[in-house]
Amino acid sequence: MKALVCVEPGRFEQQDRPRPEAKPGHIRIRILQVGICGTDYHIYGGHQPFLAYPRIMGHELSGRAMEASADGRIAEGDLVVINPYLTCGTCRACRAGKPNCCENIAVLGVHTDGGMCEEIVVPEGNVYGAEGLTEQSAAMVEFLAIGAHGVRRGGVRAGSAALVVGAGPIGIGAALFAAIEGGRGHAARHLRPRGLLWRRRCCLRPGSSLWAKRRPRSMTPSSTRPATSGR
C-alpha cells in the first residue's frame, strides 16, 4: 500500500509499505480522510518529544470498514471514525474505567503509525459508525469530541456561561457544544485580524461567541468578564 511517511523533521516521502497484518479482535479500515492537527505540525517540525522517526502520521481519521466487526456493530462498507487512543485494557487506570490515563497508551500517528496510508488495522472497540456524516465531517469527530467531553465534565447547563481560553478548532468546538447544552460558550484568544473573521463565522450559533483579547497574558478573571456578559 502507499503511505506518506515523515522520515525526519521537515521531510516527507511517499513509500510503498506492506499491508498491515490482520489481528484477532481488530478490523481493517480503508482510510478516506485525514485531518491535520497541531500535533502533526509539531512532528513535522521536530518538536514532538514522544515520537521516533520515521513515522506515518495521522490520527483524525475517517474510513470505510473493509470487513464486518465480530460484535456486529460495524458492517463491511460502513463509514466509520476511529478513536486513535490505543489502550492496554489491563493497567490500573484501564481497570478503573479511565483508559485516557492508560499507563501504556499509544496514539495513532504519534507512538505508532497512523492513518496517512491506504489501510489501517485497529481494535474493533476503537471504531464507531458514522452514519449520516460525510467522509470529511467524520474525520472531524476526534477533535470535536474533546470539546464535547470538556463541556460534559464542566457541567455546562442552561443559563450558565463558559469561558473557553483558546479559539482553535477545539476551543471553538467547546464553545459551540456549550451553546448546544443551553449555556453560553465564549471562546477567547489573542488573535491577529486575519484569523478573526473565519473564527467568528464558526461561532455564528446562538449562545456562542468569539472574544478577542490583545494580550493573552492579561486574561485575569476581571478582564474576561466582558466576554461572559459580566458573569
Secondary structure, DSSP 4 states (H G I P E B T S, - for coil): -EEEEEEETTEEEEEE-PPPPP-TTEEEEEEEEEE--HHHHHHHHT--TT--SSB----EEEEEESS--TTSSS-TT-EEEE--EE--S-SHHHHTT-GGG-TT-EEBTTTB--SSBSEEEEEGGGEEE-TTS-HHHHTTHHHHHHHHHHHHHHT--TT-EEEEE--SHHHHHHHHHHHHTTSEEEEEE---HHHHHHHHHHT-STTEEEEE-S-GGG--TTTTGGGGTT-
